[in-house]
Every structure is written in structure tokens, then in C-alpha cells.
Amino acid sequence: MTIRIAAAPFFLILAGCASTPTIAPWAADTVAEESRYLRPSLQLSEVTITPITDIAEAECVATVALVSLPDSTATSTTTPLIFAHGFLREVARHRDWARHIASWGVPVYLVGLCAGGWERGGVNVFAKLLQKTADKSGAAQVIYGGFSAGGGASRYAASQDKRSVGYIGLDPVSRAIDNISPSYPMYALFAPSSKCNANQVGVNMFRDVADVVLLEIENTTHCHFEAPTNILCLAACGEPTSDADSQLLRDRIASYSVAYLRWRSGLDASSPAMWRAALPGVKLLFPAPAIK
């Protein structure tokens, strides 16, 4: 099956922003997972970044970096996250987020599309690169994920891969619908509706999914879902918060991500309450059915 998606519209390059109020931190006792996952684990200093250079599809050579703890670390899982960046972005824009995730035991493969890749096959080529990265990992089970337009590519890759046991989207921007509802719960975190996330068009990717949780992280912009972001995103979408508030919001995104990923990777035996909880400053966009 081939999914065709037009190149991202110009408003992903030029979009406005608005001011936001000062953000109140979560109370220390809001939820048990928050106190653990809001910051990288103490193993952050052990996280390594290893380049991988031999993954290609249709003459498009991927830029891939494995962000992980050493193989000998007992608290690490063998179920990695295969993650795609956004339109005209690069793997470096998710380095800090991936280090946070990896410090909690989930290895992350950051997969980058080749130069001109969006015009030379786009989502379909990107999805195949993600799947080939999963092959390269040698893992029996994998989790797919992506930011912005990469959320659509990873959603497609996940739906075509029987090894997939999870999916996480960070403000995904895609109209792609493959009518395939997986056997596992899917997950996505969104910024409030704006031109930069095409007014949350990515919500439509999940309309036929039986088991899904979609949360909106209030006061964020598209750029908060990159860590670190850069001037190109900031000029287009803005980040109208103080540096301290921006870090708080990124920590919030990371903590929700860790809660879901540790569960789906098998590091946490049971589903933690946090990954589907609308804590202060977080809105439930789509409620999930009862999850065991």
C-alpha cells in the first residue's frame, strides 16, 4: 500500500505565535511517576550516541543515531524506539529528548531522511528507512514514533510491521489514514491547535484506532516537541515562554513519553496511570477505552 501526502504547506514555515502565562509546576504528589520521570535518570551520564551509516532506501541514505545505555546495563530493554524527525528537520533536534528517554532504559534510534527525501518519496521512503532501522536493531519487538510529519511516516511504518508493540507521536502532522487498528494502544502528545500543527490535523490519523490516548500539553508550541529546537522552528512557530517555562514544558513532554515507552517496552510490568492522565496543564483530546 502506498500513502501519498503532499509536501508540508507553507504555513509550517511561516506561522505566528502568541504570549502565554507563567506555567505552574506540578505538585510533587500529583502522580507517583511524575517525580521519577520528569527528569532524566541518574544514568544520563552513561548514555551514548552511536552513528549508524549503512541504512538506505531508493538511493536515500538515512542519517541514524542510536541513543542508548551500554549493553551491560541491567535496567535497559531490548525493545527500542524507532523515531522520525519532522519536515525539513534533522535528528539533532531530538537529541536531548532521546537522551532523557534512553537514560530510563529505552534505546532510541533517531532516523533522519536524506537531503531532498521529502520530494523523492517522502513518507513512503521514510517509513521504509524506519523499518530497515528496526531490522538493523535486531529486535524482536519495536516501538515506532515521530515528530510532526515524521509522525505520519512512523504511523505508517508501525501499521506495516508485525514487530511493533507501540507508537508515540509528538505533535504529529499528517492526514494519512491507513484504516489499520493495531492490537496495542497508540499514543500521541499535541500542542494546542495552531497553523504549525495544521490545527491538530494529526488527530485524524487515529480516528479508526480502537485503543488510543491523545493528550494536549497546554502552553506548548510545535517547537517544544523538539529538544533542542533551533531558530528555524522558533521563527516559524515561536516559543513564547521563558527559558524556565520552556524547560518545564519539555520535561513534561519527556515524562509522559517515558511513562508510555517504559510500559510498552516491558520495563514497567503494568500500565502506569500517568501516561493517560490529564494532569494540570494537560487536556485529554481523545479518551481511551479501559486499558488493562
C-alpha positions as CSV (number, residue, x, y, z in Angstrom):
1,M,0.0,0.0,0.0
2,T,1.3,3.5,-0.8
3,I,0.2,6.6,1.1
4,R,0.6,9.9,-0.8
5,I,0.9,13.0,1.2
6,A,1.6,16.4,-0.2
7,A,4.7,18.3,1.0
8,A,4.1,20.3,4.2
9,P,2.2,23.5,3.5
10,F,4.0,26.9,3.7
11,F,2.4,27.7,7.0
12,L,4.7,25.1,8.6
13,I,7.5,27.6,7.6
14,L,5.7,30.9,8.4
15,A,3.3,30.9,11.3
16,G,2.6,33.2,14.2
17,C,2.8,32.8,18.0
18,A,1.1,34.3,21.0
19,S,2.0,35.1,24.5
20,T,1.3,32.6,27.3
21,P,1.0,32.9,31.1
22,T,3.6,31.8,33.6
23,I,3.3,28.0,34.0
24,A,2.7,26.5,37.4
25,P,4.8,23.3,38.1
26,W,3.0,20.1,39.0
27,A,2.7,19.5,42.7
28,A,5.2,17.0,43.9
29,D,2.5,14.5,44.8
30,T,0.4,14.9,41.6
31,V,1.2,11.4,40.5
32,A,3.9,8.9,41.5
33,E,5.5,8.6,38.1
34,E,6.0,12.4,37.8
35,S,8.6,12.5,40.5
36,R,10.6,9.8,38.7
37,Y,10.3,10.6,35.1
38,L,10.2,14.4,35.0
39,R,14.0,14.5,35.0
40,P,16.5,12.2,33.2
41,S,17.5,9.2,35.4
42,L,20.8,9.1,37.3
43,Q,22.2,7.0,34.4
44,L,22.1,10.0,32.0
45,S,25.9,10.3,32.1
46,E,26.2,6.7,30.8
47,V,24.0,7.4,27.7
48,T,26.0,7.2,24.5
49,I,25.2,8.3,20.9
50,T,26.4,5.9,18.2
51,P,26.1,6.8,14.4
52,I,24.8,4.2,12.0
53,T,25.7,4.8,8.4
54,D,24.5,1.8,6.2
55,I,20.7,2.2,6.1
56,A,19.3,3.3,2.7
57,E,16.2,3.1,0.5
58,A,15.8,4.0,-3.1
59,E,19.2,5.8,-3.1
60,C,18.2,7.8,0.0
61,V,20.8,7.2,2.7
62,A,19.4,7.7,6.2
63,T,21.2,9.6,9.0
64,V,20.8,7.3,12.0
65,A,22.0,7.7,15.6
66,L,21.5,5.1,18.3
67,V,21.0,6.8,21.7
68,S,21.3,4.2,24.5
69,L,22.8,3.0,27.7
70,P,25.6,0.4,27.5
71,D,24.5,-3.1,26.6
72,S,25.6,-4.3,30.0
73,T,23.2,-2.0,31.8
74,A,20.6,-4.2,33.6
75,T,17.9,-1.6,33.6
76,S,17.8,-1.3,29.8
77,T,15.3,-3.0,27.5
78,T,15.8,-4.8,24.2
79,T,12.7,-3.1,22.7
80,P,13.9,0.1,21.1
81,L,12.1,3.2,19.9
82,I,12.5,3.9,16.2
83,F,11.9,7.7,15.8
84,A,11.4,10.0,12.8
85,H,12.1,13.8,12.7
86,G,9.8,16.4,11.2
87,F,9.5,18.1,7.8
88,L,12.9,19.7,6.8
89,R,14.2,18.9,10.3
90,E,17.0,16.6,11.4
91,V,17.9,14.0,14.1
92,A,19.8,16.6,16.2
93,R,16.5,18.3,17.0
94,H,15.6,15.3,19.3
95,R,19.0,14.6,20.8
96,D,18.2,15.8,24.3
97,W,14.7,14.2,24.4
98,A,16.2,10.9,23.2
99,R,18.9,11.1,25.9
100,H,16.2,11.6,28.5
101,I,14.3,8.5,27.2
102,A,17.5,6.4,26.9
103,S,18.5,7.3,30.5
104,W,15.4,5.5,31.6
105,G,16.4,2.3,29.8
106,V,14.7,2.6,26.4
107,P,17.2,2.8,23.5
108,V,16.2,5.3,20.8
109,Y,17.1,5.1,17.1
110,L,16.9,8.7,15.7
111,V,16.3,8.2,12.0
112,G,16.9,11.1,9.5
113,L,15.7,11.3,6.0
114,C,18.3,12.1,3.3
115,A,18.5,15.6,1.7
116,G,15.6,16.1,-0.7
117,G,14.0,13.0,0.7
118,W,10.6,14.6,1.1
119,E,10.5,15.2,-2.6
120,R,11.9,11.8,-3.5
121,G,9.3,9.6,-1.9
122,G,8.6,11.4,1.3
123,V,6.5,9.4,3.8
124,N,6.8,6.1,2.0
125,V,10.6,6.2,1.7
126,F,10.9,7.5,5.3
127,A,8.7,4.6,6.6
128,K,10.9,2.1,4.8
129,L,14.0,3.6,6.3
130,L,12.4,3.3,9.7
131,Q,11.6,-0.3,9.1
132,K,15.1,-1.0,7.9
133,T,16.4,0.6,11.0
134,A,14.2,-1.8,13.0
135,D,15.8,-4.6,11.0
136,K,19.2,-3.3,11.8
137,S,18.4,-3.2,15.5
138,G,17.8,-7.0,15.5
139,A,15.0,-6.5,18.0
140,A,12.1,-8.9,18.1
141,Q,9.8,-6.1,19.2
142,V,10.0,-2.4,18.4
143,I,8.1,0.9,19.1
144,Y,7.7,3.5,16.4
145,G,7.4,7.2,16.9
146,G,7.8,10.6,15.2
147,F,7.5,14.3,15.4
148,S,5.4,16.5,13.1
149,A,5.4,15.0,9.5
150,G,7.6,12.2,10.9
151,G,4.7,11.2,13.0
152,G,2.8,10.2,9.8
153,A,5.8,8.2,8.4
154,S,6.2,6.3,11.7
155,R,2.5,5.7,12.0
156,Y,2.6,4.1,8.5
157,A,5.8,2.1,9.4
158,A,4.1,0.8,12.6
159,S,1.0,-0.3,10.8
160,Q,3.1,-2.4,8.4
161,D,5.4,-4.1,10.9
162,K,4.2,-7.0,13.0
163,R,7.1,-6.4,15.4
164,S,5.5,-3.1,16.5
165,V,4.2,-3.1,20.1
166,G,3.8,0.7,20.5
167,Y,3.5,4.0,18.8
168,I,4.2,7.5,20.1
169,G,3.6,10.8,18.2
170,L,5.0,14.1,19.2
171,D,2.6,16.8,17.8
172,P,2.2,14.6,14.7
173,V,1.1,16.4,11.5
174,S,-0.4,14.1,8.9
175,R,-3.6,13.4,7.1
176,A,-2.6,9.8,6.4
177,I,-5.2,7.2,7.5
178,D,-4.5,3.5,6.7
179,N,-7.6,2.1,8.4
180,I,-5.4,-0.4,10.3
181,S,-6.1,-0.5,14.0
182,P,-3.3,-2.2,15.9
183,S,-3.6,-4.6,18.8
184,Y,-1.7,-2.3,21.1
185,P,-2.7,1.2,22.5
186,M,-1.3,4.1,20.4
187,Y,-0.3,7.4,22.0
188,A,0.3,11.0,20.9
189,L,1.0,14.3,22.6
190,F,-0.1,17.5,20.9
191,A,0.5,21.2,21.2
192,P,-2.7,23.4,21.2
193,S,-4.2,23.8,17.7
194,S,-2.3,26.2,15.5
195,K,-1.0,26.7,12.0
196,C,2.2,25.0,12.9
197,N,0.5,21.7,13.6
198,A,-2.1,22.3,10.9
199,N,-4.8,22.8,13.6
200,Q,-4.1,19.4,15.1
201,V,-4.8,17.6,11.8
202,G,-2.8,14.6,13.2
203,V,-5.7,13.7,15.4
204,N,-7.3,12.3,12.2
205,M,-4.6,9.6,12.0
206,F,-6.2,7.8,14.9
207,R,-9.9,8.1,14.1
208,D,-10.1,4.4,13.2
209,V,-7.9,3.2,16.1
210,A,-9.8,1.3,18.8
211,D,-7.3,1.9,21.6
212,V,-5.6,5.3,21.7
213,V,-4.8,8.2,24.1
214,L,-4.3,11.7,22.7
215,L,-3.2,14.5,25.1
216,E,-2.7,18.2,24.6
217,I,0.1,19.8,26.5
218,E,-1.2,23.3,27.2
219,N,1.0,26.4,26.6
220,T,3.3,24.5,24.2
221,T,4.0,25.3,20.6
222,H,5.3,22.9,17.9
223,C,8.9,23.8,18.8
224,H,8.5,22.5,22.4
225,F,8.3,19.0,21.0
226,E,11.9,19.3,19.8
227,A,14.7,19.2,22.3
228,P,16.7,21.1,21.4
229,T,14.9,23.2,18.9
230,N,16.5,25.9,16.7
231,I,15.9,29.3,15.2
232,L,14.2,27.9,12.1
233,C,11.4,26.4,14.2
234,L,11.3,29.4,16.6
235,A,11.0,31.9,13.7
236,A,8.1,29.9,12.2
237,C,6.2,28.7,15.3
238,G,7.5,30.6,18.2
239,E,8.1,29.6,21.8
240,P,6.5,32.4,23.8
241,T,7.6,31.3,27.2
242,S,10.5,32.0,29.4
243,D,13.5,29.6,29.2
244,A,12.5,28.1,32.6
245,D,8.9,27.5,31.4
246,S,10.1,26.1,28.1
247,Q,12.3,23.6,30.0
248,L,9.3,22.7,32.3
249,L,7.2,22.0,29.3
250,R,9.9,19.9,27.6
251,D,10.3,17.9,30.9
252,R,6.6,17.4,30.9
253,I,6.6,16.0,27.4
254,A,9.5,13.8,28.2
255,S,8.0,12.4,31.4
256,Y,4.8,11.5,29.6
257,S,6.9,9.8,26.9
258,V,8.9,7.8,29.4
259,A,5.8,6.6,31.2
260,Y,4.3,5.2,28.0
261,L,7.6,3.9,26.5
262,R,8.8,2.0,29.6
263,W,5.4,0.2,29.8
264,R,5.3,-0.7,26.1
265,S,9.0,-1.8,26.1
266,G,8.3,-4.1,29.1
267,L,10.4,-2.3,31.6
268,D,7.3,-1.5,33.7
269,A,5.1,-4.6,34.0
270,S,1.8,-2.7,34.4
271,S,0.3,0.3,32.6
272,P,1.2,3.4,34.7
273,A,-1.6,5.8,35.4
274,M,0.4,8.8,34.3
275,W,0.7,8.2,30.5
276,R,-3.1,8.6,30.1
277,A,-3.8,11.1,32.9
278,A,-4.8,14.7,32.2
279,L,-2.7,16.3,34.9
280,P,-2.8,20.1,35.5
281,G,-1.9,21.8,32.2
282,V,-2.8,18.7,30.2
283,K,-6.0,18.2,28.3
284,L,-7.4,14.8,27.1
285,L,-8.3,15.1,23.4
286,F,-9.4,11.6,22.9
287,P,-10.3,9.2,25.8
288,A,-9.1,5.6,25.5
289,P,-11.3,2.6,26.4
290,A,-10.5,0.7,29.6
291,I,-6.8,-0.3,29.4
292,K,-5.6,-3.3,31.4
